[in-house]
Amino acid sequence: MAEELPGIRRRLASLLYECLLLLGVLAALFLLPNLILGLAAGITLPGAMLVLHIFLLLGGYFLWYWHHGGQTLAMQTWKLQLQSAHGLKPTWRQLALRYLLAWPSLLLYGAGLIWALFDRDRQFLHDRLAGTRIVFKRSSASLHPPDHRRCGQ
């Protein structure tokens, strides 16, 4: 049975929700430490170090969540999951490649997202190139028929 793939609108909605959640991540793990450095020690990191800090921080967030269950917090809400193009758990190489390719995919006016309009499976360009795809998360209830004996019925 072929895996049902979520539509572009659902994946974009998840992406927008992810941006909201990342505000909290960045406030706690980027802004707060830099604010403390600036106020307590009078240290201001150079711009390149700040960009590297954000890049590594977001990389850690995405790679950790994608590796542990294939879902970020927003993907859990929208019942989406990342997997390899063959339906398996993505490798670390695929995850790192997806993260690196997502940056130009988004920053070049969303060209990698627009790609999905023309892709045969409606996948984003960074997913196609990394050998990954976004699918609907299979619930454990759909894998096992309900046992009415446990419910007292």
N, C-alpha and C positions, 0 to 999 in steps of 0.2 A: 504494500500500500504506500503510495507516494505521500510525502509529508506536505501538509497544507502550509503554505507560506503566507504570512501576514501582508496586508496591503501597505502601500507607501504611506498613506495617511496615518495609519497606526504607528508605524516606525518613526515618522516625523513627530507625532505627538509624544512618543516616548523620548525622543531626542530633546524636545523642548522641555519636558518635565525634568530630564536629566540636567539640563542647564540650570534650572531652579535649585535642584538638589546640590549641584556643584558650588553654588554660591555659599552654602553652609560649609562645605568642605574647605573651600578656599578661605573663608573667613576664619575658620578654626586653625587650619594648618599652614596658611600662608600669611594672611594679614596679621593675625595675633602675634606670631613669633617675630615678624618684622617690626611691628609696633613696639614690642617689648625691647628689641635690639635698639631701636631708635630712641625710645624714651629713657631706658635704663642705662644704656652704654653710649648713646650718642652715635651709634653706627648706622650708616645707610649703605646698603649693598649697591653695587653698580647695576645698571639696567640689565646687562647680559646675565648677571647672576640671578636677578629676579625672574627673568624669563626662563632660565634653566630650572630654577626652583619650581615654578609653575608646571613646566613640562614634566619634570620628574615626579612631582606630587600627583598630577593627573594620571601619569603613566602608572604609578603604583596603585592608584585607586582602580583604574580600569582593568589592568592586568590581574590584580588580585581577585576582583569580582568575577571577571570572565573565566579565570582558572578555577575558582571555587563555585561551581554550579552554573557557569555560563550566563549569569544574569547580574546586571547592576541593580541598584535599588529601583530605578525607574523601569527597567525591563521586568522586574518582578511585578510591579504594579500593573503593567500592560500585558502581562503573561507572555512575554517574549523570551527567547533563549538563543544564545549564540552557540553554534556548532560548526564542525567542519563541513565542507561541501559534500562529504560522504556520510554525514549524519553521526559522526563520532565527536568525542571531546576534542576541541582544537589543541594543537601542540603549542608549547611556549613560543616557538618560532612563528607560527601563524598568528598568535595573539600579539606579539611584538610588531610583526609586520602590519597587522590591521591597525594597531595604534599609530604607528609611524605614518601610514598611508592616509589615515583619517584626517590628519592635519591639513595637507594640501587639498584633500577632498572637500573640506569645509571652507578653508581660507581662500581658495580660488573661486570665490563667488558661488560656492555650493555646487561646483561642477560635478563632483563625485556623487552628490545626491541627485542631481538632475539626470545623471547617467541611468538611474533606476527607471526612468520613464521609457528608456529604449532597451533595457536589458531584458532578455527572454524570461528570466525569473523575477524581474523587478528588484534585483539586489543592487545595493550601492557599489560604486566602483571599488572602494577599498575592500569590501567583502569579496568581490569577484577576484581581485588581484591577490588577496591573502589566502584564498581557498576556504573562506568561511561563509556562513549565511545566517540570517535571522529567521527563526521558525517560531511557531506557537509552542509554548511550554506545555508539554503533556502533563496533565495532573495525575497524581497517583491514583485518584478515584477512577479515571478513565482506563487505567491499566488493569484494574481489578474490579470485577463486578461486585455490587454491594452485597454484603452478607446480612440479610434481614434477621437472622437468628440473634445477632449481637445487639440489635436494636429492640429486642423484646417483641418482635412482630411474628 
